Amino acid sequence: MLSNSLNAATTPADRALSASLAKIKKWSGMTVTYERVGAGYTNFNFLVHIKELELTGFAKVVGPGTEAFIDRKVAHEAAVLASDLGIGPSLIGYVEEDDFEVYEFLKGYRCFTIADMTDPDLAGKVMNCYAKMHAAPALSGSDPWDQQIGSLVDQIEALGADRPDDLADLLWQKARAKQAIGHSGTLSAPCYNDGYVTNYMRNDAGDVRIIDWEYGANNDPYWDLATYFFECFADRPLQRKLLDSYNPAAGANEMARIDLFIPLVCLKWGLWASLQSSISKIDFDYLKYADILFMRARHLMRQEGWEIALDTLWAGGRPPTSSRC
């Protein structure tokens, strides 16, 4: 049993948890306890335990302002789809009006480390998870990568949030990439659109699950691969190995697409961090994180590989292949 009872909730997040749990009728009258989980950059996370059922779950109270960049309806759809596909945890409690979800606690699992992300066997299993999601029927909502970036720019400007001095140059490079990618062809599939290391879970047997699907929406599936490579600083041999595992038919065009996406992922999450610095109540140095990501984006966009990737997509002139989508 966890240490806190619901009637003793004192903080706003704890009280929100208590109020939402009270709306789950199947647990009415049961002994529910909880503890705060010190993880997450946008929401307030908890472990909850229902004594009579000997059931432990992972609950999420949505953070203030997160509706600015998360479509909770589509995110819920993605989470349910991931559960149905066997690549995410099962949903055990849901209050639609509060966007409140409780998922099974993955007993025996632990979060990935960067070493796990770069382990070819474990990373290959993540690619297989992505392949299953990308092959599934479309979700009801889309959030293409260029729209993700554009929406964040609009919100930053509206709030007067911090932004890099060279944002116009970074967006010019983004526009160049969008033209080349559009020339190469467009793909859309249900995507994860995240890649934070602790969102990947594994057990001692090497089974893999992906949690926290709140950014889930239709997008270019290679954005998911690029985000994974971005997060773990995957070197070229590992990138090629995982791309081949994901799609054996992939070639130069698909690799070039990922080469453009990686710095754009840096740009997207840098903008996200800038926005968070103005709206989040969570104690985290978002501006420092944003500075690091913008620095990485501009560095990659100045490399020869960026220009080679652009040239490759312009020269290829064919839709990217995917045996999964």
C-alpha positions as CSV (number, residue, x, y, z in Angstrom):
1,M,0.0,0.0,0.0
2,L,1.2,3.5,-0.8
3,S,1.5,6.1,1.9
4,N,-1.0,8.9,1.2
5,S,-4.8,8.6,1.5
6,L,-7.0,10.6,-0.8
7,N,-8.8,12.5,2.0
8,A,-5.5,13.9,3.1
9,A,-4.7,15.5,-0.2
10,T,-3.3,19.0,0.3
11,T,-1.6,20.3,-2.9
12,P,-3.6,21.3,-6.0
13,A,-2.3,18.4,-8.0
14,D,-3.1,15.9,-5.1
15,R,-6.6,17.4,-4.9
16,A,-7.1,17.1,-8.6
17,L,-6.0,13.4,-8.4
18,S,-8.4,12.8,-5.6
19,A,-11.3,14.4,-7.4
20,S,-10.7,12.5,-10.6
21,L,-10.3,9.1,-8.8
22,A,-13.6,9.7,-7.1
23,K,-15.3,9.8,-10.5
24,I,-14.2,6.2,-11.4
25,K,-17.3,4.3,-10.3
26,K,-15.8,0.8,-10.3
27,W,-13.4,1.8,-7.5
28,S,-16.1,3.6,-5.4
29,G,-15.9,2.7,-1.7
30,M,-12.6,1.0,-2.1
31,T,-9.4,2.0,-0.2
32,V,-7.3,4.1,-2.6
33,T,-3.8,5.4,-1.7
34,Y,-1.2,7.2,-3.7
35,E,2.3,8.6,-3.9
36,R,3.7,11.3,-6.2
37,V,6.2,10.2,-8.8
38,G,9.1,12.6,-9.3
39,A,9.1,12.3,-13.1
40,G,7.7,14.2,-16.1
41,Y,8.1,17.6,-17.5
42,T,4.5,18.5,-18.3
43,N,2.2,16.6,-16.0
44,F,1.9,15.6,-12.4
45,N,2.3,11.8,-12.1
46,F,1.3,9.4,-9.3
47,L,1.3,5.8,-8.4
48,V,-2.2,4.7,-7.1
49,H,-3.1,1.5,-5.3
50,I,-6.5,0.0,-4.9
51,K,-6.3,-2.2,-1.8
52,E,-9.3,-4.5,-2.4
53,L,-8.2,-5.3,-5.9
54,E,-4.5,-5.5,-5.1
55,L,-4.1,-3.3,-8.1
56,T,-1.4,-0.6,-8.7
57,G,-1.6,1.9,-11.5
58,F,0.1,4.9,-12.9
59,A,-2.0,8.1,-12.9
60,K,-1.5,11.4,-14.7
61,V,-2.9,14.8,-13.7
62,V,-2.5,17.0,-16.7
63,G,-0.3,20.0,-16.3
64,P,-1.6,23.6,-16.6
65,G,-1.3,25.0,-20.1
66,T,-0.5,21.7,-21.8
67,E,-3.6,22.0,-23.9
68,A,-1.6,24.5,-25.9
69,F,0.4,21.7,-27.6
70,I,-1.4,18.5,-26.7
71,D,-4.7,17.2,-28.3
72,R,-5.9,15.1,-25.4
73,K,-8.6,13.3,-27.4
74,V,-6.1,12.1,-30.0
75,A,-3.5,11.4,-27.4
76,H,-6.0,9.1,-25.6
77,E,-6.7,7.4,-28.9
78,A,-3.0,6.8,-29.5
79,A,-2.6,5.4,-26.0
80,V,-5.5,3.0,-26.4
81,L,-4.2,1.9,-29.8
82,A,-0.7,1.3,-28.3
83,S,-2.3,-0.8,-25.6
84,D,-4.3,-2.8,-28.2
85,L,-1.2,-3.4,-30.2
86,G,0.7,-4.7,-27.1
87,I,3.3,-2.0,-27.3
88,G,2.0,0.2,-24.4
89,P,0.4,-0.4,-21.0
90,S,-3.3,-1.1,-20.6
91,L,-5.7,1.6,-19.6
92,I,-7.4,0.7,-16.3
93,G,-9.2,4.0,-15.4
94,Y,-10.3,7.0,-17.4
95,V,-12.2,10.2,-16.7
96,E,-12.8,11.9,-20.1
97,E,-13.9,15.3,-18.7
98,D,-10.7,15.6,-16.7
99,D,-8.4,14.1,-19.4
100,F,-7.4,11.8,-16.5
101,E,-5.9,8.4,-17.2
102,V,-4.7,5.5,-15.0
103,Y,-2.6,2.9,-16.6
104,E,-1.4,-0.5,-15.4
105,F,1.8,-0.4,-13.5
106,L,4.4,-2.4,-15.5
107,K,5.6,-4.6,-12.8
108,G,9.1,-5.9,-13.4
109,Y,9.9,-3.2,-15.9
110,R,12.3,-0.3,-15.6
111,C,13.0,2.8,-17.6
112,F,15.5,2.7,-20.4
113,T,18.9,4.3,-20.0
114,I,20.8,5.7,-22.9
115,A,22.8,2.5,-22.9
116,D,19.6,0.6,-23.4
117,M,18.5,3.0,-26.2
118,T,21.8,2.2,-28.1
119,D,21.7,-1.6,-27.4
120,P,20.9,-3.0,-30.9
121,D,18.6,-5.7,-29.6
122,L,16.5,-3.5,-27.4
123,A,16.5,-0.6,-29.9
124,G,15.5,-3.1,-32.6
125,K,12.4,-4.0,-30.5
126,V,11.5,-0.3,-30.2
127,M,11.7,-0.2,-34.0
128,N,9.3,-3.1,-34.2
129,C,6.9,-1.3,-31.8
130,Y,7.0,1.7,-34.1
131,A,6.4,-0.5,-37.1
132,K,3.3,-1.9,-35.5
133,M,2.0,1.6,-34.7
134,H,2.8,3.0,-38.1
135,A,1.0,0.2,-39.8
136,A,-2.2,0.8,-37.8
137,P,-5.2,2.7,-39.1
138,A,-5.0,6.5,-38.9
139,L,-5.9,8.3,-35.8
140,S,-8.6,11.0,-35.8
141,G,-6.1,13.8,-35.6
142,S,-2.8,14.8,-37.3
143,D,0.1,16.9,-36.1
144,P,2.7,16.9,-39.0
145,W,6.2,17.8,-38.0
146,D,6.1,21.2,-39.7
147,Q,2.8,22.0,-38.0
148,Q,4.3,21.1,-34.7
149,I,7.1,23.6,-35.2
150,G,4.9,26.3,-36.7
151,S,2.4,26.1,-33.8
152,L,5.1,26.4,-31.2
153,V,6.5,29.5,-33.0
154,D,3.0,31.1,-33.1
155,Q,2.4,30.4,-29.4
156,I,5.9,31.7,-28.4
157,E,5.3,34.9,-30.3
158,A,1.8,35.3,-28.8
159,L,3.2,35.0,-25.3
160,G,6.3,36.9,-25.8
161,A,8.3,33.9,-24.6
162,D,12.0,33.6,-24.9
163,R,13.4,32.7,-28.3
164,P,16.9,32.4,-29.9
165,D,18.2,35.5,-31.7
166,D,18.7,33.4,-34.9
167,L,15.2,31.9,-34.9
168,A,14.6,33.4,-38.4
169,D,17.7,31.5,-39.7
170,L,16.6,28.3,-38.1
171,L,13.2,28.6,-39.6
172,W,14.7,29.4,-43.0
173,Q,16.6,26.1,-42.8
174,K,13.3,24.4,-41.8
175,A,11.6,25.8,-44.9
176,R,14.4,24.4,-47.1
177,A,14.0,21.0,-45.5
178,K,10.2,21.1,-45.9
179,Q,10.6,21.8,-49.7
180,A,13.0,18.9,-50.2
181,I,10.9,16.5,-48.1
182,G,7.8,17.5,-49.9
183,H,9.5,16.9,-53.3
184,S,10.6,13.5,-52.1
185,G,7.0,12.5,-51.1
186,T,4.7,12.6,-48.1
187,L,3.9,9.8,-45.6
188,S,1.4,9.9,-42.7
189,A,0.8,7.3,-40.0
190,P,-0.1,7.1,-36.3
191,C,3.1,8.3,-34.6
192,Y,4.5,8.6,-31.1
193,N,6.0,12.0,-31.6
194,D,8.1,11.8,-28.5
195,G,11.3,10.0,-27.5
196,Y,12.3,10.8,-24.0
197,V,14.6,8.1,-22.7
198,T,12.5,7.1,-19.7
199,N,9.4,6.6,-21.8
200,Y,10.8,3.3,-23.0
201,M,10.5,0.5,-20.6
202,R,12.1,-3.0,-20.5
203,N,12.2,-6.0,-18.2
204,D,14.9,-8.5,-17.5
205,A,13.6,-10.7,-20.3
206,G,14.2,-7.9,-22.7
207,D,10.5,-7.2,-23.4
208,V,9.9,-3.6,-24.4
209,R,6.9,-1.2,-23.9
210,I,6.5,2.4,-24.7
211,I,4.6,4.7,-22.2
212,D,3.2,8.2,-22.3
213,W,1.5,8.6,-25.7
214,E,0.3,12.2,-25.1
215,Y,2.0,13.6,-28.2
216,G,0.5,10.8,-30.3
217,A,-1.0,11.9,-33.7
218,N,-0.6,11.2,-37.4
219,N,2.8,12.4,-38.7
220,D,5.6,11.3,-41.0
221,P,6.8,7.9,-39.4
222,Y,10.4,8.7,-40.0
223,W,10.0,11.6,-37.5
224,D,9.7,8.9,-34.9
225,L,13.0,7.2,-35.9
226,A,14.7,10.6,-36.1
227,T,13.5,11.5,-32.6
228,Y,14.8,8.2,-31.2
229,F,18.2,8.8,-32.9
230,F,18.2,12.4,-31.6
231,E,17.6,11.3,-28.0
232,C,20.3,8.6,-27.8
233,F,22.9,10.3,-30.1
234,A,22.9,7.2,-32.3
235,D,25.9,6.9,-34.5
236,R,25.7,6.2,-38.2
237,P,26.2,2.4,-38.0
238,L,23.4,2.1,-35.4
239,Q,21.1,4.4,-37.4
240,R,21.6,2.2,-40.5
241,K,21.0,-1.0,-38.5
242,L,17.8,0.3,-36.9
243,L,16.5,1.8,-40.2
244,D,17.0,-1.6,-41.9
245,S,15.3,-3.3,-39.0
246,Y,12.4,-0.9,-39.3
247,N,12.2,-1.1,-43.1
248,P,14.5,-3.4,-45.0
249,A,13.6,-1.6,-48.3
250,A,14.9,1.8,-47.0
251,G,17.7,3.4,-48.8
252,A,19.4,6.8,-49.3
253,N,16.2,8.8,-49.5
254,E,14.9,7.5,-46.2
255,M,18.3,8.1,-44.5
256,A,18.4,11.6,-45.9
257,R,14.9,12.2,-44.6
258,I,16.1,11.2,-41.1
259,D,19.2,13.4,-41.5
260,L,17.0,16.4,-42.0
261,F,14.6,15.4,-39.3
262,I,17.1,15.1,-36.5
263,P,18.1,18.8,-36.3
264,L,14.4,19.7,-36.8
265,V,13.6,17.6,-33.8
266,C,16.2,19.6,-31.9
267,L,14.4,22.8,-33.1
268,K,11.0,21.5,-32.2
269,W,11.9,20.5,-28.7
270,G,13.9,23.7,-28.2
271,L,10.8,25.7,-29.1
272,W,8.7,23.5,-26.8
273,A,11.1,24.2,-23.9
274,S,10.9,27.9,-24.6
275,L,7.1,27.8,-24.4
276,Q,7.2,25.7,-21.3
277,S,9.4,28.3,-19.6
278,S,6.4,30.7,-19.8
279,I,3.5,28.4,-18.9
280,S,4.8,25.5,-16.8
281,K,4.5,25.3,-13.0
282,I,7.0,22.4,-12.9
283,D,10.4,23.2,-11.3
284,F,12.8,22.7,-14.3
285,D,15.2,25.0,-16.1
286,Y,13.5,25.0,-19.5
287,L,15.5,27.9,-20.9
288,K,18.8,26.1,-20.3
289,Y,17.4,23.0,-22.0
290,A,16.1,25.2,-24.9
291,D,19.5,26.8,-25.4
292,I,21.2,23.4,-25.6
293,L,18.7,22.1,-28.2
294,F,18.9,25.3,-30.3
295,M,22.7,25.0,-30.2
296,R,22.6,21.4,-31.4
297,A,20.1,22.3,-34.2
298,R,22.2,25.1,-35.6
299,H,25.4,23.0,-35.4
300,L,23.8,20.1,-37.3
301,M,22.3,22.5,-39.9
302,R,25.8,23.9,-40.6
303,Q,27.3,20.5,-41.3
304,E,27.9,19.1,-44.8
305,G,25.5,16.3,-44.1
306,W,22.6,18.7,-44.0
307,E,23.3,19.9,-47.5
308,I,23.9,16.4,-48.7
309,A,20.6,15.3,-47.3
310,L,18.8,18.2,-49.1
311,D,20.5,17.4,-52.4
312,T,19.7,13.7,-52.0
313,L,16.0,14.3,-51.7
314,W,15.9,16.8,-54.5
315,A,17.8,14.4,-56.8
316,G,15.8,11.4,-55.8
317,G,12.4,12.7,-56.7
318,R,10.5,9.6,-55.5
319,P,8.3,8.9,-52.6
320,P,10.1,7.4,-49.6
321,T,9.5,3.7,-49.1
322,S,8.0,2.0,-46.1
323,S,6.9,-1.6,-45.9
324,R,5.1,-0.6,-42.7
325,C,2.8,2.2,-43.8
